[in-house]
Amino acid sequence: MHMQSSESEPVMKELCSKILTATDVGVRFSFPTATMREHFKLLEGSQSLDFQVTDKYSKVWTFRLYTRKNDGHPKPVLTKGWLDFVKRMGLKVGDKVIFVLPGNHNDHLGILVKRNIKLLGSEHWADL
C-alpha cells in the first residue's frame, strides 16, 4: 500500500517556545539566551538586531532583539514591535509563543501562538 505525502504543509522545526508571563505581555519578551547565541549573530559592538517573523496569516512582523552590554549575562529581550504583536493577537499571560525555523519557501522565522484551554478536565493547546 502506497501512502501519499502532503506537500501543502512545510515541515517546520521549533526554534524555541515560551509560556508568556506578565512581563512578556506588558513590557518586553524575555528571549532565551541559548537560542539567541545559537541563531542570532549580533555584530561586534552591537547590542540590538532587528529580525522578521511571519505569523500563520502570512503577516510579517519586525522585532528588535536587544541585549545588555555585559556579555556574560546578555538577558536578551524583544522590544520594538513585540507589544504591538501582543496587542493585535490578544495575547494573555499563560499563552504560548513558538518560534519556528523557516519552511521551504520562506526566509523569515515563523511565529505561532497557542492558548491553553481546559476541556472536560484535560488541557489542550489551541491555535490563536
C-alpha positions as CSV (number, residue, x, y, z in Angstrom):
1,M,0.0,0.0,0.0
2,H,1.5,3.4,-1.1
3,M,1.0,6.3,1.3
4,Q,0.9,9.7,-0.4
5,S,2.6,12.6,1.5
6,S,1.1,16.0,1.6
7,E,3.3,18.8,0.3
8,S,1.0,21.6,1.3
9,E,2.3,21.8,4.9
10,P,6.0,22.5,5.1
11,V,7.8,20.8,8.0
12,M,8.8,23.4,10.5
13,K,11.3,22.9,13.2
14,E,10.8,24.5,16.6
15,L,13.4,27.1,17.4
16,C,12.1,27.8,20.9
17,S,8.9,28.2,22.8
18,K,7.8,30.0,25.9
19,I,4.7,30.4,28.1
20,L,4.1,34.1,28.5
21,T,4.5,35.9,31.8
22,A,3.0,39.3,32.9
23,T,6.3,41.0,31.9
24,D,6.2,39.3,28.5
25,V,2.7,40.6,27.7
26,G,3.1,44.0,29.4
27,V,6.7,45.2,29.0
28,R,9.0,43.1,26.8
29,F,9.5,39.4,25.9
30,S,12.5,37.7,27.6
31,F,14.1,35.7,24.9
32,P,16.0,32.5,25.6
33,T,19.8,33.3,25.8
34,A,20.9,29.9,24.4
35,T,18.6,30.4,21.4
36,M,19.9,33.9,20.8
37,R,23.5,32.7,20.9
38,E,22.9,29.8,18.5
39,H,20.7,31.5,15.9
40,F,21.4,35.3,16.1
41,K,24.7,36.8,15.3
42,L,24.9,40.4,16.7
43,L,27.6,42.5,15.0
44,E,30.7,43.2,17.1
45,G,29.9,46.1,19.5
46,S,26.1,46.0,18.7
47,Q,23.5,45.4,21.3
48,S,20.5,45.0,19.1
49,L,19.3,43.3,15.9
50,D,16.1,43.6,14.0
51,F,14.6,40.5,12.6
52,Q,11.4,39.5,10.9
53,V,8.9,36.7,11.7
54,T,5.8,35.6,9.8
55,D,2.6,34.6,11.6
56,K,0.1,32.0,10.4
57,Y,-1.8,34.6,8.4
58,S,1.4,35.4,6.5
59,K,1.7,38.8,8.1
60,V,5.4,39.9,8.6
61,W,6.3,41.4,12.0
62,T,9.6,43.1,12.8
63,F,11.0,42.6,16.3
64,R,14.1,44.1,17.8
65,L,16.3,41.7,19.8
66,Y,18.2,43.7,22.5
67,T,20.9,42.6,24.9
68,R,22.7,44.2,27.8
69,K,26.3,45.3,27.4
70,N,27.5,42.7,30.0
71,D,28.3,39.8,27.6
72,G,28.4,37.2,30.4
73,H,24.7,37.6,31.0
74,P,23.2,39.3,28.0
75,K,19.5,38.8,29.1
76,P,18.1,39.2,25.6
77,V,14.6,40.7,25.2
78,L,12.3,41.6,22.3
79,T,11.5,45.3,22.4
80,K,10.4,47.1,19.2
81,G,7.4,45.5,17.6
82,W,6.7,43.0,20.3
83,L,4.0,44.8,22.3
84,D,2.1,45.7,19.0
85,F,2.1,42.0,18.2
86,V,0.8,41.1,21.7
87,K,-2.0,43.7,21.4
88,R,-3.0,42.7,17.8
89,M,-3.0,39.0,18.7
90,G,-4.8,39.5,22.0
91,L,-2.1,37.5,23.9
92,K,-2.5,36.9,27.6
93,V,-0.4,35.5,30.5
94,G,-0.2,31.7,30.1
95,D,-0.4,31.8,26.2
96,K,2.5,30.0,24.5
97,V,4.6,31.6,21.8
98,I,6.6,29.3,19.5
99,F,9.3,30.5,17.1
100,V,9.9,28.1,14.2
101,L,12.7,27.9,11.6
102,P,11.7,28.8,8.1
103,G,9.8,26.3,5.9
104,N,10.8,25.5,2.3
105,H,10.0,28.9,0.6
106,N,10.3,31.4,3.5
107,D,13.4,33.1,4.8
108,H,11.7,34.6,7.9
109,L,11.3,32.7,11.2
110,G,7.7,31.7,11.8
111,I,5.8,32.6,15.0
112,L,2.9,30.6,16.3
113,V,0.7,31.4,19.3
114,K,-1.4,28.9,21.3
115,R,-3.8,29.2,24.3
116,N,-4.1,26.6,27.0
117,I,-7.8,25.6,27.2
118,K,-9.2,23.2,29.8
119,L,-11.9,21.0,28.4
120,L,-13.7,18.3,30.4
121,G,-10.8,18.2,32.9
122,S,-8.0,17.9,30.4
123,E,-5.7,20.6,29.0
124,H,-5.4,21.4,25.2
125,W,-3.2,23.9,23.4
126,A,-5.4,25.7,20.8
127,D,-4.0,27.8,17.9
128,L,-4.8,31.5,18.1
